[in-house]
Amino acid sequence: MAKFELKLPKMGESVAEATVTNWLKSVGEKIEADEAVLEIATDKVDSEVPSEVSGTLTEILFQVNDVVKVGQTIAIIETEGGASTPVPVAEAKTEFTSTPAVEEVLKTVEVAQAAVAPADFKSSDKFYSPLVKNIATAEGISLAELESIAGTGKDGRVTKEDILKHLAIRQKPFATSVTVQPTTDNRQQTTQAVPVSVNGGDEIVEMDRMRKLISGYMVASVQTSAHVQSFIEVDVTNIVKWRDRVKNAFEQREGEKLTFTPIFMEAVAKALKDFPGLNISVDGDFIIKRKNINLGMAAALPNGNLIVPVIKNADQLNLVGMAKAVNDLGNRAKAGKLKPDDTQGGTYTVTNVGTFGSVFGTPIINQPQVGILALGAIRKVPAVIETPEGDFIGIRQKMFLSHSYDHRVVDGALGGSFVKRVADYLEAFDVNREY
C-alpha cells in the first residue's frame, strides 16, 4: 500500500487559498480517479477537488470552514502499490486565514469602530483563528464574551459562522453602516440598525455564503467609490435588423447562438481602447493603468445570486470569438462550472439589466475597477428621423446605456465621453458586415 497526498490544486494566478465547504467523501470510503472528494470555495466561485488516483480515503487534514492554501495537503488517499509519499504534518496543521472578501468588509468596520480596544486574546487558553479575532476586535467583543460562545468547529473551535450568529442574536450587525456627521472635526460616526420586529407569519432565512460575500462587496464599494452616473439613449435599429437577418446562419456555421451581448461587448472594448482612463483601478493614492482589457460580464445564477465572469483580452476578439466567450462563460455560470480564474482580473464590467425588463439602472462599481456599464432593454419607440427630404416620425429600436463611474478619478467629461463613444459605435454599426 502507498499513501498519496491530495493537495489543493492551483486555481488561477490570483487565487492563493480556498475554504473547505463540504466533504463529499468520508474516511474509509473508496475513491475513483477523477472523482470529486470535497467542495471548496474561493471569494467568488464554488468548485470541486477531484482525486488524481483511485484508492481509499484514510485521513482528512482540514475540516469544513478551514482555509487552505494552494499546494497544501488536504487529505491522504491509500493506493495499491507504489512508493509511499511522506505527509508533512506541520503543513496540515495550519490556522485559519481570512478571505479577501471578509478582509474588505473588516476594513470598512475598522474605520467605523477604530476606537474599540482589542481583547487580549493571548491570555486565553482557547485557539481562535485570525478571522474570528478580527471580527471580535471590530465588534468590541471582550475575551470573556468570546469564550462564552459555543464553537461548532473542530475541537469546539469558534468559527466565523458561530461568531456572526452570536452577533445576530446580540442585534449588532456585522457590516455597520458609516455616516459622516456635520461636526467640526468631521469624524465618522456609526449608525446602528433598528432591530426588526418578527411576528408569527414571518420567516428568518440566513443568507447563503455567496449572498454574504455579495453583500460585503456592495457595501464596501459604495463606501469606497464616489459613484456618479451618465445616461445616453442609443438607436440600435440597424443592430436589431442585422442580427435578425444573420442569427440563423451564424448558429449553423459557428454552432453558437448570436445574442446582442457580444455586439455590445465589442463596442465597449473598442471604446476602452479609445479611453484608457476607464481601464484603470485605484490602490490608495495610486492609479494603476491596466494593460489588458478584460471585460467582466455580470450574470445571474439560478439561485438569484450574481457572479461576474471575465472575458480576457476582449479587445483582441472578433465578433465570433466574443460570441463564443460570452456563451461559454454564461453557460458555465448557470451550470455552476466556472473556475476560480474565470472571475479574476476584470478591468471593466458590463451588466445587462434589460434582461429583466429594466429600461436603465444605476449599477454599483465592481472594485477595484472604476466603471460599470448597464445595458437597458431594447424597445420600439416613436422617434424623429432626419433625412435629406426632411424630418419625419418613425418606429425605431432604442435602448439606454447607464454608466456608473468613480468620481475620485473619473470626471464627468471622461465618463460622459466614454459612454457617448460606446453609443456612437453602436449607432454606426455596419448592416452589411460579415460576422
N, C-alpha and C positions, 0 to 999 in steps of 0.2 A: 504493500500500500504506500502511496505517496500523498503528500499534502500540497494542495495548490492554493496560493493566496489570491483571493478575489479582490482586486483593487478598484478604487473609484476611477473610472476612465476619464481621459481628457475630454472636455465637452465644449471647447472653444477657447480662443486666445484670451478672452477677458473673463472667463469663468474659472475661479480658483477653488470653489468649495460648493458643497450642496448639503441639504438637510435630508436625513432619512425620514421618510413619511410613512412607510409601510413595508413590513417584511412579507413577501409572498411565499416564502418557504420557512419551515421550522427546522431546528436542529434534529438530525436523524432522517430527514426526508431525502429521497433520491432526486437528482437534478440532471437533466439532459443538457448537452451542449447547446448554446444559444437560447436556453430557456431563461425567462426573467426570474431573478432571485429576490429583488427588492425594488421599491419605488423610491425615487428621490425627487427633490425639488430645489431649483435654484431660485433666485429672487423673482423669476418670471415664468419659468417653464417647468412642468412636471414631466418626468421621464422614468424609464425602467433601466435597470442594470442587468444585463444577461450574463450567464456563466459562459466562460470560454471552454469549459471542459465538462465531461459527464462524471458524476460521482455522487457522494453523499455529503450533505452539509453537516459539518461536525462542530463548528464554532461560529458564533455571531459576536463580532467585536464592537459593534455600535448598536445602540437602541434607537427606537423612534424618537425623533426630535433632536438627536445628536447631529452636530455639524461636522462633516468630514471634508478634508482637503483632498484635492485631486492627487492621485498617486498613493493615497493611504490604503492599507489593507483593511477591508471591511468584514471579510468572512473567510473561513477556511473550509475548503472542499477536499475530501479524501477521495483520491482516484486510485484506479487499479494500475500497479506497476509504475516504473519511472523513478526518478530521484526525488528525494524529499526536499521541499523548499522551506528554509527556516522562517519562523514567524517572529518579527521584531515586536516584542511585547510593548516596549516603550512607545512605539508608533501607534499602537491601538489604543492605549490609554491616554486620550487627549481630552482637553477641556472643550467646552462649547465656545464658539465664536459667533459674534453677531453677523447677520446677513446685511448686505448693502442697503436693502430696503429699510430694515429696522434702524440702521445707523442714521439714515436720513431723517426719520421721524424723531429719533433721540436727539439729534442736533437741534430740531425745532423745539422740543420740550426743554432742552437745556437752556436755550435762550430765554424762554419764558420763566424758568424756575432756577436761575443761576444762584439765587440767594439760599437755596436749600443746602444744608450741610450734609455731606455724605455720611452714611452709617459706617461704623468701624467694623468692617467685615473680618478683619484679621483676628479679632478676639473671639470669633465663633469657631466651634469645633466642626460645624457642618460645611459641606462643599457647596458653593454657589458659582454658577457659570458667570463669565464676564457679562453676558447679555442680561441675566437676571439682576446682577449687581447694578448695571447701568439703569435699568428700569426702576429699581428700588431707590437709587440715588436721585433720579429725575423726579420721582413721585414723592420723595420725602418719607419713605418707609424706613422706620427705625429697625435696628438689628433685632430687637425683641419682637416687633411685629412680623418681620420676615421669618423668624424662627417659628412663629405660630402658624405659618401657612403649611398645610399638609401637602407634601410633594407626591406626584404620581410618576416621577421618573425613576430611573434605575437607582436602587438602594434608597428609595424615598426622596430622591433629589427634587428640588423645586424647579419646574420647567417654566418656560415663557408663558405657556397656557395657564399654568397654575397661578402665576402672579397677576396675569391680566384678568383672570376670573375673580381673584381677590379684589382687584381694583374696581371691577364692575359692581361687586357686592357693596363695596365701600362707597359707590356712587361718585367716584372721582375718575373722569375719563383719562385714558392714556394719552390721546392726542389733544392736549389742551390748546384751545384757540388763543391767539395773541392779538390784542388790540393796542393801539397807541393812544394814550390819554393826553389831553392838552395841558400837560404840566410843564413847568419851566425847564426842568432838566430832561424832558422828552423821554423818560424811562418807559419801558414796555411793562404793561400790567397784564395779568392773566384774568380771563373771564371763564368762570366755571359754568358748565351746562346745568340747566334746571332739571332735577330728577323727573323722569317720565312716569306718570300715573298709569298703572296697568289694572284693567278690570277683568272680570271673568271671561269676557269674549275675546280678549287679546291673546296673542301668542308671541313668545320671545324666541327668536331664532338666532343662534350665533353665526356671525359671518364666517364663510369658509376662508381657507388660507389665502387664496388669490384675492378675494374681496378685501381682506385686511391690508394686503400689500398695495392694491389699487388705492384704497383709502389713504394710506400713508403717502403714496406718490402724489396724489392730487392735492392734499393739504400742504405738503412740502413745496409743491410747485407754485401754488397761489401765494404762499408766504415768501417765496424766493424771488419770483419774477414780477415785474410791473407790467401786468397784462393790458394791452390795448388792442383794438380791432379795426380793421378796414374791410369794407364790403364793396363788391362790384358785381353788376349784373352782366351776364355773358350770353350772347346769341350763339347757340350750338346747333342751329338748324342743319348746317352742312354736315356736321359730325353725325347727327342722327340719321340723315338720309344716306350717308356713305356706309355707315355700319349696317343699316337695314339692307343695303344692296349687296354687301360682301360677306356678311357673317356666315352664311351657309357654306359658301365656297371656302372661306377661311377655315371653318371647322373640318371640312372634308380634306383639305390639303394638309393642315397642321395638326389635326387631331385635338384641337383646343377650342373652347368657346371664346368668342371675342366679345368682351363686355366693354363698357365705357371706361372702366378704371384704368387699363393700360394706356389709353389715349390721354387721359388726364395726367397720369404719372409721367408720360413722355413730355408733356408741356411743362410740368413742374421742374423736371430735371433740366430742361433747356433754360428755363428762367433762372434756376440756381447757378448755372454757369455764367449767365449774364450778370447776376447779382450775388457774388460770393459772400457778401456781407451778411447774408441769411444762412449761409452754410458754415456756421461757427458754433462754438459753445463758450461758456463762461466758467472760469475757475478762479473764484475770489476776485481780485482786481485785474486778472489777466484774461485776454481774449484768445481763444485757440481757433485758428483758421484751419478748417478741415480740408485735406487734400482730396479725399474721395467724396462723391455724392452718393450717400446711402439713404434711400427713402424708406421711412417707416410707413407701414400700411395698417392702420388700425382695423382690427377685425373683431366682430362679436362672436363669442363662443356659444355653443348650445345652451349652456347653463346661465347665460346672460352676462357673464363676465367679459372683460375686454383684454385683448392681447395685441401687441404691435410687432409682427414680424418685419424683417428689414430686407429690402431689395438692394443688394450690394452693387456699387458702381453702376447705378441706374442710368447715368448719362451715356454709358457705353453700349446700351442695349437698343436694338431696333424694335419696331413695334411687335414683331413676332416674339423676340426674346423677352420683351416686357410682359406680353400676354402669358407666356409660359411661366415666368417668375411669379406673376400675380396669382395665377390659378394654382400653381404648386403650393405656395405659401398659404393661400386661402383654404385649400382643401385639407392640407395637413393641420392647419389650426383647428378646423371643425372636427377633425378626427383625433385631436389630441396627440399628434405625431410630430410636433415641432421639436427641434433640438435646441438646447440652450444657446448655441451660437446663432441660431436663426433670429433671435431677438436682440442681438448685441450690435453695437457700432453705428446705430442710426444717427444721421446728421440733420434730418428734417423729416417731419411727419405729415401725412395726408390722412384725413378721416372722411368717410362718405356718410354724412348724416342724412342725405337724400334717400338712402336705402330704406329708411323708416318713415319717409314722407315729409321730413322736415325741410322747409324752404331754405333756411340757413341756421347757423349755430355759432356759439362763441366758445370754441374748444379750449381746453387747458393745455399749456405747453408741456411737452414731454421732456423733462430735464435730462441732461444739461443743455438741450437744444434751445434755440431762441425763437422758433416759429413753428406754427402748425396751421395747415390749410383745411378748412371744412368745405366739402362739396355738397351743395344743396340739391334738392330734387329738380329734375328736368320737367318743365311744364309748358303746355301750349298756352300762349298768351297773345292778345292783340298788341301789335307794335307798329310804329311808324317806319315805313320802308322808303328809303331815299333812292330815287332813280333819276337818270338824265331827263326824263319826261316830267318829273315832279314827284312829290311825296304822296304816299297812299297808305292805308291801314291794311295790314295783313296778319295772318296767323304765323307766329314764329315759335321755335322751341328755345326756351330760355332757362337759365339757372343762376343762382347766386354763389359766388365764392366768398367765404368768410376767412379772413386772415388774422389770426391772433399772433402777436409778436411781443418780445421782451423790450420794453421801453428803456431798460437800463442801457442797452447797447444798440437798439434799432429805433431810429426816429421815424416820424410819420412819412417823411419823404421817401425813405428807403422801403419801409413796409408797404406803403401805398404803391410805389413804383413797381415793386416785385409782383404784387397780385395783379396789377394792370398788365404787366408783361405776360403773365400766365393767360389772362383773358385775351390778349392780342394773338398769342399763338393758337388758342382755340378757335377764335373767330376767323383766323386766316387759314384754317385747315383746308388742305387741297383735296377736293372731292374726286379728283382724277388720280390720286396717288395709288401706288401699289401697297402691299402690306408693309 
